[in-house]
Amino acid sequence: MISITLNGQKMEASAEKSILEIARENGIDIPTLCYNKKLTLFSGCRICVVEIAGRKSLAASCSTRPLEGMVIQTHSDKVLKSRREILDLLISNHPEDLFIQTKVGNNKLQEYAKEYEVLKGSYEGEKKNYEVDSVNAVYIRDQNKCIVCGQCVNVCDQVQISHTYDYLGKGFNTKIGTAFDLPISTDNCRLCGQCVSACPTGALIHKQLADIEPAKITKVRTTCPFCGTGCNFDLNIVDGKVVGVTPLEEATVNGTELCVKGRYHSDMIGSKHRLTTPLIKKNGVFVEATYDEAFEYIIDNIKKIKDKYGADSLAGLSSARCVNEDNYIFQKLFRAGFGTNNVDHCART
């Protein structure tokens, strides 16, 4: 531990933590666009700079550790001027729809532009003009809104281990792309959506949420029902209908990580193809039945099959959508109750 002064307040701090981490632990919000605590440091956006007494240049707080006696200002006039200049440069090379684009849940560039009152870029010159990539089934990639912060590259490489993205070109023409600069598809991507959660600018947007105004969305926190892992996320609800999900950094089990089922298949909730009542096949046709009728039908047929063909003519297939305790009872039913070890599970990979 060392002694530092942060925004005029003397405090003890860990020399092993960055200034950004220390500031956030003390309730001081330093803006970041490229920082992600789960990823290796990139230190590229420079919007997290702070002023350190005795130093001529501002320091990136995400990659600078404090020294004994260091005096730090996170929101001095010099710092604020630098952040506004960075935002001005980014917005000057950004499409005009910055304040009307509807990336739900994470558009830090938009939030910081409003906070620092940089509502229009002042620099004129060439702008990026890339074709929007939307050929895949689940998300849109607009390179014109990309600030090359590297989060999609790093999360794909370090979290998903897919290596779909990397840097292409150099200088002004540097961009994020795939091998041979091909569109995103199942040929080069698992379409997990992890990069969309990491993107801070709206360059990557889920198609489910692309045309929805954030102000119209009600968020309800819940646990994913697809398996027993227990991932948390926010349901995005518009007019009583679930339109998509937003993962949460603070989720204990999963953070911003979700499988493709949890991330994309909220559409099943309102699907017209959902079963709403048990069905029993009679004379070759499925007809609606009560739960009591369905259970009696199952029990009667299990008894008949076991009596005629023996216990090993039965088999049970358990579900990953059940918790471990339910799956334990299920296999116990087949082993002890029916007398067979023919038990399998859909997630035994």
C-alpha positions in Angstrom: 0.0 0.0 0.0 1.1 3.6 -0.8 -0.1 7.1 0.0 -1.6 9.1 -2.9 -3.8 12.2 -3.3 -6.7 11.7 -5.7 -8.8 14.7 -6.6 -7.6 16.5 -3.4 -8.3 13.5 -1.1 -5.4 11.7 0.6 -5.8 7.9 0.7 -4.1 4.6 0.9 -4.0 2.7 -2.4 -2.5 -0.5 -3.8 0.6 -0.1 -5.9 -0.5 -3.1 -7.8 -3.7 -1.5 -9.2 -4.1 1.0 -12.0 -5.2 4.6 -11.3 -8.4 3.7 -13.2 -9.2 0.8 -10.8 -8.4 2.9 -7.7 -10.6 5.8 -9.0 -13.5 3.4 -9.6 -13.2 1.8 -6.2 -13.6 5.3 -4.7 -16.6 6.2 -6.8 -14.8 8.3 -9.4 -16.0 7.6 -12.9 -13.2 7.9 -15.5 -14.5 7.4 -19.0 -13.1 4.5 -21.1 -13.7 3.2 -24.6 -11.1 0.5 -25.1 -10.7 -0.8 -21.5 -12.2 -4.1 -20.4 -11.1 -5.6 -17.1 -11.4 -9.1 -18.6 -9.0 -8.4 -21.5 -5.3 -7.4 -21.8 -4.7 -3.7 -21.7 -5.0 -1.9 -25.1 -4.5 1.8 -24.0 -5.6 3.0 -27.4 -8.5 5.4 -26.9 -6.7 7.8 -24.5 -10.0 9.1 -23.2 -9.2 7.8 -19.7 -6.2 10.2 -19.3 -5.5 11.9 -16.0 -3.2 14.7 -14.8 -0.3 13.8 -12.5 1.5 16.6 -10.7 5.0 17.2 -12.0 4.4 15.4 -15.4 4.2 17.3 -18.6 2.0 14.8 -20.4 -1.3 13.3 -19.4 -1.2 9.6 -18.4 -3.6 6.8 -19.5 -5.2 5.8 -16.1 -6.0 2.3 -17.3 -2.3 1.4 -17.7 -0.6 3.7 -15.2 0.1 2.5 -11.6 0.4 5.0 -8.8 3.7 5.8 -7.0 4.2 6.9 -3.4 3.1 10.5 -2.9 1.5 10.9 -6.4 -1.0 13.7 -6.8 -3.6 12.9 -9.4 -6.5 14.9 -10.9 -9.1 13.0 -12.9 -11.2 15.9 -14.0 -8.9 18.9 -14.2 -9.4 21.6 -16.9 -6.5 20.1 -18.9 -8.0 16.6 -18.7 -11.4 17.7 -19.7 -10.0 19.7 -22.7 -8.1 16.6 -23.8 -11.2 14.3 -23.5 -13.3 16.8 -25.5 -10.6 16.9 -28.2 -10.5 13.1 -28.5 -14.3 13.0 -28.7 -14.2 15.7 -31.3 -11.8 13.8 -33.5 -13.8 10.6 -33.1 -17.1 12.2 -33.9 -15.7 14.1 -36.9 -15.0 10.8 -38.5 -18.4 9.3 -37.5 -21.7 9.1 -39.4 -24.2 11.8 -38.7 -26.6 9.5 -36.9 -24.5 9.2 -33.7 -27.4 10.6 -31.5 -30.2 8.7 -33.2 -28.6 5.2 -33.6 -30.3 2.7 -31.3 -27.6 0.4 -29.9 -29.3 -0.9 -26.8 -27.4 -1.3 -23.6 -23.9 -0.1 -24.5 -23.1 3.0 -26.6 -20.4 4.7 -24.6 -19.3 7.0 -27.4 -22.8 8.4 -27.5 -23.0 8.8 -23.7 -19.6 10.5 -23.4 -20.4 12.9 -26.3 -23.5 14.0 -24.4 -21.7 14.2 -21.1 -18.8 16.3 -22.4 -21.1 18.3 -24.7 -19.4 17.4 -27.9 -22.5 17.1 -30.1 -20.8 17.7 -33.5 -17.4 17.2 -34.9 -15.4 20.3 -35.8 -12.9 18.7 -38.1 -13.6 18.4 -41.9 -11.9 15.9 -44.2 -12.2 12.4 -45.5 -14.6 10.0 -43.7 -14.7 6.2 -43.7 -17.1 4.8 -46.3 -17.4 1.1 -45.8 -20.3 -1.1 -46.9 -22.5 -2.3 -44.0 -22.1 -6.0 -43.3 -25.5 -7.6 -42.5 -25.5 -10.9 -44.4 -25.4 -13.0 -41.2 -28.5 -13.9 -39.3 -28.0 -12.2 -36.0 -26.0 -8.9 -36.1 -25.1 -5.9 -38.1 -21.5 -4.7 -38.5 -21.0 -1.0 -39.6 -17.3 -0.2 -39.9 -18.1 3.5 -40.4 -19.0 3.7 -36.7 -15.9 1.8 -35.6 -13.2 3.6 -33.6 -10.7 0.7 -33.8 -10.8 0.3 -30.0 -9.8 -3.4 -30.3 -12.4 -4.8 -27.9 -14.0 -7.1 -30.5 -10.6 -8.4 -31.6 -9.5 -9.0 -28.0 -12.7 -10.5 -26.7 -12.9 -12.9 -29.7 -9.3 -13.9 -29.2 -9.0 -14.1 -25.4 -12.6 -15.0 -24.3 -14.2 -16.9 -27.1 -10.9 -18.2 -28.6 -12.3 -17.9 -32.1 -9.8 -15.4 -33.7 -12.5 -14.2 -36.1 -11.3 -10.6 -36.1 -8.0 -8.8 -36.5 -6.6 -5.4 -37.7 -6.5 -4.8 -41.5 -4.7 -2.0 -43.3 -2.8 0.8 -41.6 -3.0 4.5 -40.8 -6.3 6.2 -41.6 -7.4 3.0 -43.5 -6.9 0.7 -40.5 -10.1 -1.3 -39.8 -11.3 -4.4 -38.0 -12.0 -7.3 -40.3 -12.0 -11.0 -41.0 -9.6 -13.2 -42.9 -9.6 -12.0 -46.6 -12.0 -9.2 -45.4 -15.0 -11.5 -45.9 -18.5 -10.7 -44.4 -19.3 -12.2 -41.1 -20.9 -15.6 -41.6 -20.9 -19.2 -40.1 -17.9 -19.8 -42.4 -15.6 -17.6 -40.2 -17.6 -17.0 -37.0 -19.6 -18.8 -34.4 -22.0 -15.8 -34.2 -21.8 -15.9 -30.4 -22.4 -12.1 -30.1 -19.7 -11.6 -27.5 -18.1 -8.9 -29.7 -21.5 -7.0 -29.8 -21.6 -6.8 -26.0 -18.0 -5.5 -26.0 -18.4 -2.8 -28.7 -18.7 0.7 -27.2 -19.9 2.6 -30.3 -22.8 0.9 -32.1 -20.6 -0.5 -34.9 -21.9 -3.9 -33.9 -25.7 -4.2 -33.2 -28.0 -7.2 -32.7 -30.6 -7.3 -35.4 -33.3 -8.0 -32.8 -32.6 -4.6 -31.3 -31.5 -2.6 -34.3 -34.6 -0.5 -34.9 -35.8 0.0 -31.3 -35.6 3.3 -29.4 -33.9 2.7 -26.1 -36.4 5.0 -24.4 -39.3 2.6 -25.2 -37.6 -0.4 -23.5 -38.3 -1.7 -20.1 -35.6 -3.9 -18.6 -36.4 -6.9 -16.4 -33.5 -8.8 -14.8 -33.8 -12.5 -14.8 -32.0 -15.9 -15.1 -31.7 -17.7 -18.4 -33.9 -20.8 -18.5 -32.0 -22.6 -21.2 -29.7 -24.7 -19.0 -28.7 -25.1 -15.4 -25.7 -22.7 -15.5 -27.7 -19.8 -14.1 -26.6 -16.9 -16.4 -28.2 -13.5 -15.7 -29.3 -10.9 -18.1 -31.8 -8.2 -18.7 -34.9 -8.9 -20.8 -35.6 -6.0 -23.1 -39.4 -5.5 -23.2 -41.4 -3.3 -25.6 -45.2 -3.1 -25.3 -45.3 -6.2 -23.2 -43.2 -8.3 -25.6 -39.7 -9.5 -25.1 -37.6 -8.3 -28.0 -34.1 -9.3 -26.9 -31.7 -9.6 -24.0 -28.8 -7.5 -22.7 -26.0 -9.3 -20.7 -24.6 -7.7 -17.6 -21.1 -7.0 -16.5 -22.0 -7.5 -12.9 -23.6 -10.9 -13.5 -21.8 -13.2 -11.1 -21.9 -16.4 -13.2 -21.5 -15.1 -16.7 -20.7 -11.4 -16.9 -21.3 -10.3 -20.5 -20.9 -13.9 -21.8 -23.9 -15.8 -23.1 -24.3 -18.8 -25.3 -26.2 -18.3 -28.6 -29.4 -19.7 -27.2 -29.4 -17.4 -24.2 -28.4 -14.4 -26.3 -30.6 -14.8 -29.3 -33.5 -17.1 -28.8 -35.8 -15.0 -26.7 -37.9 -15.0 -29.8 -39.3 -18.4 -28.7 -41.2 -16.7 -25.9 -43.8 -15.2 -28.2 -43.5 -17.8 -31.0 -46.8 -18.9 -32.5 -45.3 -22.4 -32.7 -45.0 -22.8 -28.9 -46.9 -25.6 -27.3 -49.3 -24.3 -24.7 -50.9 -27.5 -23.6 -50.0 -31.3 -23.6 -50.7 -33.2 -26.8 -51.6 -36.9 -27.1 -51.7 -38.7 -30.4 -55.0 -40.3 -31.1 -55.7 -42.1 -34.3 -52.5 -40.7 -35.8 -53.4 -37.1 -34.9 -52.2 -35.0 -32.0 -55.0 -33.6 -29.9 -54.9 -31.3 -26.8 -55.1 -32.9 -23.4 -54.9 -31.9 -19.7 -51.8 -32.5 -17.7 -53.5 -35.3 -15.7 -54.4 -37.0 -19.0 -50.9 -36.7 -20.2 -49.3 -38.1 -17.0 -51.8 -41.1 -16.9 -51.0 -41.8 -20.6 -47.2 -41.8 -19.9 -47.5 -44.0 -16.8 -49.8 -46.5 -18.5 -47.6 -46.9 -21.5 -44.4 -47.2 -19.5 -46.0 -50.0 -17.5 -47.2 -51.8 -20.6 -43.8 -51.6 -22.4 -41.9 -52.7 -19.3 -44.2 -55.7 -18.7 -44.0 -56.8 -22.3 -40.4 -56.1 -23.2 -38.5 -55.7 -20.0 -36.9 -52.8 -18.2 -34.1 -52.3 -20.7 -36.7 -51.5 -23.4 -37.0 -48.1 -21.7 -34.6 -45.2 -21.9 -34.5 -41.7 -20.5 -33.1 -38.6 -22.1 -32.6 -35.8 -19.5 -32.5 -32.1 -20.2 -29.8 -29.4 -19.6 -32.7 -27.0 -18.9 -33.2 -28.8 -15.6 -31.1 -28.1 -12.6 -28.8 -30.8 -11.3 -31.2 -31.9 -8.6 -33.9 -32.6 -11.1 -31.6 -34.5 -13.3 -30.4 -36.6 -10.3 -34.0 -37.5 -9.5 -34.6 -38.3 -13.2 -31.8 -40.8 -13.4 -32.8 -42.2 -10.0 -36.3 -42.8 -11.4 -34.9 -44.9 -14.3 -32.3 -46.8 -12.4 -34.1 -47.5 -9.1 -37.7 -47.1 -10.2 -37.7 -48.7 -13.7 -34.6 -50.9 -13.2 -32.6 -49.8 -16.2 -29.3 -47.9 -16.7 -30.4 -46.5 -20.1 -30.1 -42.9 -19.2 -28.5 -40.1 -21.3 -28.4 -36.4 -21.3 -28.5 -33.8 -24.1 -25.5 -31.9 -22.8 -23.0 -34.8 -22.2 -20.5 -33.4 -24.6 
